[in-house]
Amino acid sequence: MTKGVFLTFEGIDGSGKSSQAKILAEALRERGHSVVLTREPGGSPGAEEIRKLLVEGDPNRWSPETEILLFYAARRDHVERTILPALERGDIVISDRFADSTRVYQGAVRSELRETVDAIHDLMIGFEPDRTFIIDMDPDAALSRGLARKSGEDRFEDFGLEFQHRLRDGFQTLAKSTPERCVLIDGNRPIDEISPEILTLALEVTG
């Protein structure tokens, strides 16, 4: 379908995935690759507007069903305007979150909606990353780190520690169920110990 390579980072809030995505992007650029570093929700002008609706405000401002539709509205715009054009150029696309976050946040945590998430994904997106790095980290430490940022985008952190533990379980289950694509990375280590491991794994698919 495409000529480029699509890599994604997943994990609970505060796990360090955003930092690792940036480090990997720079390392691949140093090796001569053309890299597009992006994020979700967001990654395109329209999707960034929707992001504000999702990550700010009261935790209960949306019903689970409405939240899923907002995520997929943002994701569709992101795919159309950023991801697919870059892959068609032959670039490496690195995204800080993609569909797996929705599967875990909405599907694994609210298990009755998992089939809905999968059906919308198949209809509106229809493809998966080439490799997904799931940064696994102790939720207590990750939540403290996330809240300490005081970014104003704390809606999901505000669901509390129990929610973060359930998310971690969801991501671990996802890694076990899709080992051909997802790699579980121990995030309870210094950044400079984690990044070389991720680069080695990324080079297996990027060349």
N, C-alpha and C positions, 0 to 999 in steps of 0.2 A: 504493500500500500504506500509506503514511504521510503525515502532514501536515508533519512537520518536515524538517530538513536534517541529514545525517550527514556530518561531516568527520573525516578521520583524518590522523595524522602517522606517518611511517615513516622509517627510516634506521638506520644502524649505531649501536651503543652509543656514547654520548658525542658524538653528532652535534649535539646542541642541540635536538632535536625536542621534548623535554618543556618546555623553556623557551619555545619558540615556541608550543606549544599553549596554555600559560598566558597568554602575551601576547595571542594572538588571542582567547581567551575573554574577557579583560577588555575588549579593544577593542570586541567585539561587544556586550557588556553595556552599555558606555557609549553605544552607539547604540540602546539600548532593547530589545535582544533577550534572550529568556530562554535561557540557555546552561547545558548540563550538561557539565562537564569530567570526563572519566573516563580509565581506562587499562586496558591489558592486558599480561600476564595480571592479572586483578583486575577492579575496577569494581563488584563486588557482594560481599556478605559471603561467600557460598560460593566465589566465584571468587578472593577474596583468600586464602582458606585454601589453595586449590590453588596459588596463586602461590608460596607459601613452598616448595612441593615442587619448583617449576620453576627458581627463580632462586637458590636456596641449595644449598650442598653440592658434592660432587665433580662435575666436568664429565661423567663417565661413569656417573653413578648410574642413568640410565634408558637403555633401548634407544631408538633413534629412533622405533620404532612406539609404544612406551609413551608417549613424550614427546608425540607427536601427539595421542594420546587424552586425555592430561591437558590439553593446550592447548584441545582442543575441548570438554571437560567444563567448563572455566572459561569459555570463550567462550559456550557455550549458556546458562549461568546468567547471564552478563553481559547477553546479548541479551534474555533473558526478563524480567529484573528491573530493568534499568537503561535499556538503549538503546531498546527498542521502546516502553515506557511513555512515555519522554520524547518520542520522535518522534510518538507518537499525540496528545500534548498540544500539538504544534506547536513544540516547542523545537528549538534547534540543539544537536546532540550533537557534541562534539569528543573524540575518543579518541586517546590516546597509544598507538599501535599497535592493529592489528586483524588481520584474516586474512592480509594481505600479509606480515606478519612470519613467519607460519607457512609460507607458500608459499616464502619465500626461505630461512629458516633450515632448514626440513626438506625442502622441495621442490627449490629451486635448488641448494642445497649438497649434498643427497643426492638427486640427480636421479631415482633409481629410485623414490622415494616421492612424487613430485609428483602422479601420478595418484591415489594414495591420499588425499593432502591435498585435492585438488579434489573427489573423490567424497564425502568426509566433509563438506566445506563445503557442497556442494550439498544434501546430505541434511539436515544439522543446522542450517544458517544460511540459505542460500538467497537472500541479497541482498548487495549491495556498497555501499560509501560513495558519496555523491554526488560528493565530491572528495577526493583523497588527495595530501597534500604529502609528497614524499620529500626529506628533507634530506640532500644529498650532501656528504660531507666526507672529507678525507684520513684514512685509517684509522689512521695512525701517531699523528696528533694526537688523534683521537677516542678511541683506546684509552688513551692517557696520561691524558686528561681523565676517562674513565670509571673507571679504576682509582684515580685520585687522590681520587675521592669517598669511597672506603672505606665504601660503604653496607652491605656484607655481602651484597649481591645481585650477586655478581661471577661467577656460574657461567659465563655465556656469554663474558664477557671473558677468563676463564681458559682458554678454548680457544686463545687466542693471536692474534698479529698476522696470520698467514696466513689464519686463519679469518675475521677481520674484512675482509681484502681480498676474499675470496670472497663475503662477504655484500654488500660494496659493489657488486661486479660483478652480483650477483643483483638488487639493487635498481635498478641502472641498466638492466638488461635488462627488468625489470618495467615501468619507466617508458616505455621504448620500445615495449613490446608493448601497452600500454593507455593511449595518449595522450589518449583521450577522458575519462579519469578521473584519471590520475596526472600530477602536475606535479613535475618535478625542480627543486629549489631549491639553488643554490650556497650551501653552509653554511660555506665558507671565508672568511667575512666577519664583521664585527662584528654583534652581535645587532640593533642599531638600524638596520642597513641591510637586514637580511633581513625583519624583521617588517612594514614597510610594504608590501613586495612581496606577502607572504602575505595581508595584510588585503585588498588590492586584488583578488586572485584569489578570496578567500573571498566578497567582496561580490558577485561575479558570480553566485554560486549562492544566497546568502542574501537578497539584496536590501537 
